[in-house]
Amino acid sequence: MRFWAFQPTANADEVDLLVYGYIADSVIWSDDVGAKEFREALLEHKAAKRVNVRINSGGGDAFAGIAIHAMLQAHPAEVICYVEGLAGSAASLIAMAGSRTVMARGAMIMIHNPSAIAMGEASDLRQTADVLDKLRDSLVAIYQAKTGKTADELQTLLDAATWLTAAEAVAEGFADEVAGQPAQVTAKGDAVFFNSVSFPLAAAPQLAEAESPAVEPPIPEPARDPEPEPQALTRELLAQQAPVLLAALLDEGAKGERARQQAIDEVALAGHETLVARARYEQPISAEALALQIMRAEKANRATYLEQSRADAGETAVLPSPLQPGGADEETRTVKAMAAGGTQRRTR
């Protein structure tokens, strides 16, 4: 299993590259395929005129991401990057490799400072920290080439481990458009911007003709499409637009359900199988709620048992009070009868 796969398209001059897994520097686990193998596969498609890079990955090895970014930029074909789910960590570097980066609706980009696991003496740990600082500067350079942001601006985003929605990624310059939305053309200073990509103003007439015919600089910002109606958050929608998030939610849900079933086993009591079955499946409730139901049922059963025991013993004799006529003598006779094995009982 690879984190990437090449697939042919209907156009013989194009190829789809799916980056859908953990990005590895070299083969460690059975499902890892590293940057070296990726390069070999990419060279098999060097005749392609267009490479569509479709990304849904949480990232992986930073140096592998940098290497793949360089390979794609060096490829003679036009490279278009599509973020279809998540381009996180090292995968975000690959998303920066295209001449255009397109975000699917609901997709996200995540960037953060590089991290590592280190051990050894203090000097070893200091050296690791120095290497991480240099690696961070390398990441900043790649993001800077795409966004045009300053190093300080990018450092702030990296420090915050920033998650960007599709619209935010375009606004911040990490992507060029959201799929299905028209290109936005604006003029600012001596440059013209097609979405977040800037060109010298002198080149604007030719670019305007190619991207948006009959538009001459200065180019007004076109009217935006009305915001789409919000979609109900369903499992099918998550599977399509955020499969990584859906997998995480399902995993957490399975853990929670296993814990609930285990807790129910611990409070289950013989004689209450119907309550237990209902709590498990028909009307799922917590173990605490089930325990309360069992306690109430036990209390009701005990009350019924006591009533039945009294009924089985027969009516209870009502004895006169010693204050009533003949009461003291009657009580004396009752006590003697009980001592002799009589069945009468006195109640108060």
C-alpha positions, -999 to 999 in steps of 0.1 A, spaced: 0 0 0 14 35 -10 6 69 3 3 79 -34 -10 64 -66 -10 75 -103 -42 71 -122 -48 78 -159 -75 103 -169 -98 106 -199 -72 129 -214 -41 110 -226 -19 140 -219 -30 142 -182 -24 120 -152 -39 121 -117 -16 118 -87 -34 108 -55 -15 117 -23 -38 98 1 -16 86 30 13 91 54 42 107 37 74 86 44 110 93 38 118 56 35 102 22 39 98 14 76 64 -2 78 49 -24 52 26 4 39 52 31 37 66 40 3 92 68 5 103 97 -16 128 76 -37 100 53 -49 78 83 -55 105 98 -78 108 66 -98 71 65 -104 69 102 -113 96 97 -140 73 71 -156 50 100 -164 75 126 -176 57 128 -209 25 140 -193 16 176 -201 -4 180 -170 -3 164 -135 -33 168 -112 -21 163 -77 -51 153 -55 -43 155 -18 -59 141 14 -31 135 39 -23 145 74 14 147 65 44 128 77 82 133 72 90 169 65 121 162 44 101 138 23 75 165 18 102 190 8 117 164 -17 83 157 -33 76 194 -36 109 199 -54 102 169 -77 68 183 -88 82 218 -94 109 203 -116 85 182 -136 80 196 -172 43 192 -170 18 218 -157 12 208 -120 -22 216 -105 -27 207 -68 -62 199 -55 -67 197 -17 -97 173 -16 -97 167 22 -67 177 43 -33 189 34 -17 188 68 19 192 79 43 178 53 13 173 29 8 211 29 43 215 13 32 193 -16 1 215 -20 24 245 -25 41 228 -55 15 235 -82 12 265 -104 -23 266 -90 -37 252 -57 -74 245 -57 -94 238 -24 -124 216 -24 -153 230 -4 -148 218 31 -111 210 26 -85 224 50 -47 231 52 -28 228 84 7 241 90 29 239 121 65 240 133 86 209 127 90 185 156 113 156 164 120 129 190 155 133 204 176 115 231 212 118 243 233 143 261 225 180 265 246 188 235 227 163 214 194 179 223 207 214 216 218 202 182 184 188 175 168 221 184 192 239 161 183 215 132 146 221 139 151 259 137 168 255 103 141 231 91 115 257 101 133 283 80 131 259 50 94 255 55 89 292 57 108 297 24 84 273 7 53 289 21 67 324 14 72 315 -23 35 306 -26 19 332 -3 42 363 -6 39 367 32 68 378 53 89 354 74 75 369 106 39 365 94 45 329 85 63 322 118 33 334 137 11 310 118 35 281 124 38 288 161 0 287 164 -3 253 144 -28 270 121 -58 253 105 -72 271 74 -105 265 58 -108 266 21 -118 303 20 -91 311 46 -64 293 26 -73 314 -4 -74 346 16 -40 339 32 -24 330 -2 -19 293 5 -44 284 -23 -56 301 -54 -93 292 -55 -121 272 -40 -135 247 -65 -167 260 -81 -161 297 -74 -150 320 -102 -115 335 -102 -112 369 -85 -91 395 -103 -80 426 -85 -54 454 -90 -32 466 -63 -2 490 -67 19 480 -96 6 444 -96 -25 426 -106 -38 396 -86 -56 366 -101 -70 352 -68 -38 353 -46 -13 350 -75 4 383 -84 17 394 -118 34 427 -129 8 452 -141 25 453 -175 15 417 -181 -21 423 -170 -36 427 -205 -23 393 -217 -32 376 -185 -66 392 -185 -72 380 -220 -62 345 -210 -80 343 -177 -110 367 -181 -116 380 -217 -126 416 -222 -113 427 -188 -87 455 -189 -68 469 -159 -77 484 -136 -99 454 -130 -128 457 -106 -135 429 -83 -164 408 -97 -196 403 -78 -194 373 -56 -218 344 -58 -243 342 -30 -232 320 -1 -244 284 -6 -271 271 16 -256 253 46 -256 215 43 -267 192 70 -237 175 85 -242 138 76 -220 108 76 -220 107 38 -210 144 37 -181 138 61 -170 107 42 -168 128 10 -153 160 23 -135 151 56 -127 114 56 -99 117 82 -122 136 106 -149 109 100 -125 81 108 -114 98 140 -150 104 151 -160 68 144 -129 55 163 -138 77 193 -174 66 191 -165 29 191 -142 35 221 -171 52 240 -196 25 231 -172 -3 243 -167 16 276 -205 20 280 -211 -17 274 -184 -27 299 -199 -4 325 -233 -19 319 -219 -54 324 -205 -43 358 -239 -30 371 -261 -57 355 -281 -78 381 -297 -112 377 -335 -109 373 -333 -76 354 -323 -89 320 -351 -69 303 -339 -36 317 -303 -45 307 -312 -54 271 -332 -22 267 -304 -1 281 -279 -18 257 -298 -16 224 -334 -4 223 -331 28 244 -294 32 250 -286 48 283 -255 51 306 -245 26 332 -254 51 359 -289 55 346 -293 17 343 -281 13 379 -308 37 391 -335 18 372 -324 -15 388 -324 0 423 -360 13 418 -371 -21 404 -355 -39 434 -373 -15 458 -406 -22 441 -399 -60 441 -391 -59 478 -423 -40 486 -444 -65 466 -426 -94 484 -435 -80 518 -471 -74 509 -473 -110 496 -457 -123 528 -483 -105 549 -511 -119 528 -497 -155 531 -495 -152 569 -532 -143 572 -549 -114 589 -532 -99 618 -552 -99 651 -559 -65 665 -556 -65 703 -574 -41 726 -555 -15 745 -549 -19 782 -568 13 787 -599 -3 773 -623 -24 795 -607 -58 799 -577 -46 780 -550 -56 806 -565 -90 811 -568 -96 774 -532 -85 768 -520 -108 796 -538 -137 780 -524 -129 746 -488 -128 759 -493 -161 776 -508 -176 745 -479 -164 724 -454 -179 749 -473 -212 747 -470 -212 709 -502 -194 701 -506 -176 667 -521 -143 679 -499 -112 675 -504 -78 690 -500 -47 668 -495 -11 677 
